[in-house]
Structures are given as structure tokens and as C-alpha cells.
């Protein structure tokens, strides 16, 4: 039974409202609004029930790349030097810009993770279809999400098999460029053959360009309206506050 | 997330990545018309792989140079973009070599994936 307020929110309303919220987060450039957007995102993330460790595990690589980028921004952007130690310099403008970027990224990703956690899978696909996204795009996304894990498992099985056959680990494999090439080639061949099998099976089951996702067909209720209005109002308020902070309004 | 446009630059990003990919595909399809067999295939695969990466980098650099905002120093931007394009040269070389080797692998193992032997 759905007790989670986000999970109980109709997906076809949840998707456009949360996307609008993410766009309003992306609009923010003022440091003073960063705690506000982070608080909104943290609330939605907490409501989704997603464990923080799982979210961090999924975001490990993008956050690492972001960290490297913001270190460069802190050292290179701006003219006001706060701390300087040889070639390493911390500039005030760079620090402020990095804080805004981190706040935006974490807020947007928090909302995205909340959406993925509560909608996820078929409901998300049905929600996108009801929002007017073309069927072929939704199907491609679903198939990619489905088979990327299969490809990852195949890859790890092949690596284990290669090690059992005597492949050396680590930097020494760089002397044998054929090894990653044959691995990539084998994965391509297997993926191609699997795609042909899946396509034949889909045609036999009557696929005509879009999977008919059932989705949530219950009528709109007060909870759907309340969530949609409050998220939309938050997004509008953020945009207005940002325009005020920039001196436009 | 980074305030660089995202959705509003979707079209231009699609062209920066998509157009070189289409040109690479067209270039690779010339292998049937050229003599040299597997050598021509390897050279065209390398050129297609490396060329598409370099072309994407140059297109992006050109677009950024042509649209530098007034408040930014043009000289600094030019220097940064020059360094960025130079950084893509080794990436393009690796991409070219890897593409050529994968194409060579596929032509031996599954030539129908390359449109041969159907």
C-alpha cells in the first residue's frame, strides 16, 4: 500500500512538476538561494525513502568528475585571491561559483533520484508516454536500462574468464592492446545478436513501434492536486526570488 | 547544472556530436569503392574514428569563439579553447586506433555487422 506521499502522487503529474522544479534549480545563480534549493531537494529525497548510501554509490563517478572541475574553478576563476601557496591559489569568485554549482548539482540530482525511486520502471515509462514523449524514445530508454545491466554482467564474466586463462591484471595489460579490443568487439557482437533475438521476439508479440504501458489510470485526487500545486508554486517562487536577487524584479 | 544551457543547447550539441558521426559513417562506407581490401578498411576506420572526435572538438571551439560574451576576455578564451582542442588530439588518435582494431576484429568475427557478407 502506498504511504509514501511521493509514491502516491500520480506519475503523469509528478514528472512535469519535478522537471519544472529541477529547471528552477538550474535557474539559480545566487549563493543565498542555494540553501533553499538544497532544503527542498533534501525534503523530497527524504520523502522518497532512498538510502543515502545507495544514492552516493550511483553518483560516485559524476561527483568525482564534478569535484575535479570545481577544484580547477576555485583555482582559476576570479581575481580576489584568498589563499595562495605556490601554484595553488584559492580565489573568492571561484569558491562562490563552486558552491553554487555544487548546490545546484546536488539539488537537481536529489530530485532526480527521488523521482527514479518513487516512480521507477514501468510507471515512469507510462508517465512519460502520458506526458507526450514519443513511444519509440521511451522504449529505447527502457530497453537500454534493461540491457545495460546484462552487458555489465557479461563484461565481468568475460574478465573473470580471461583472468582464469592467464591474463595479467593492472598496467601490464597495456602492453597487449588486443585484449581490450577483443573484449569490446565480443561485447558488440553479443549485443548485436541479442538485439536481433529481442527484436524478433518483440515482432512476434505484436510490437508496432510503441509498447502500450498501462500506467496509473485512477482519477485525480486531492493529494495529486496538493503535491502538484505546492511543487509548481515552489518552482515559481524560486524563479521570482532569483530575479529579485539579480535586481531584474 | 552548470548554467551552460542544457536543454536550450540540445540542438547545437546534437549537431556537434551527430554531424561528425554521420560524416564518419559516410567516410567508412567508401571502403567498398576503394581498392586495398582490409588495409583500406583499417585506414578508413582510423580516419573515421579520429576525424569525428577532432571535428566535434573543432566545431565546439569554433562555436564558442564566435559567441564569446562581451564581459569575457577574448584572448583568454582563445587560449583556453586552443588548449582544449590540442588536448583532444591524443584522444582522437586513441579513438582512431581503437576503432580500426575493433573494425578489424568485427570483419573477422562477424562481417555482417559491418554490412559485409550478408
Interface residues (C-beta under 8 A of the other chain):
Chain A: X23 X26 X29 X101 X104 X105 X108 X177 X178 X181 X182 X184 X185 X186 X188 X189 X192
Chain B: X1 X2 X3 X6 X7 X97 X98 X101 X102 X105 X106 X109 X110 X113
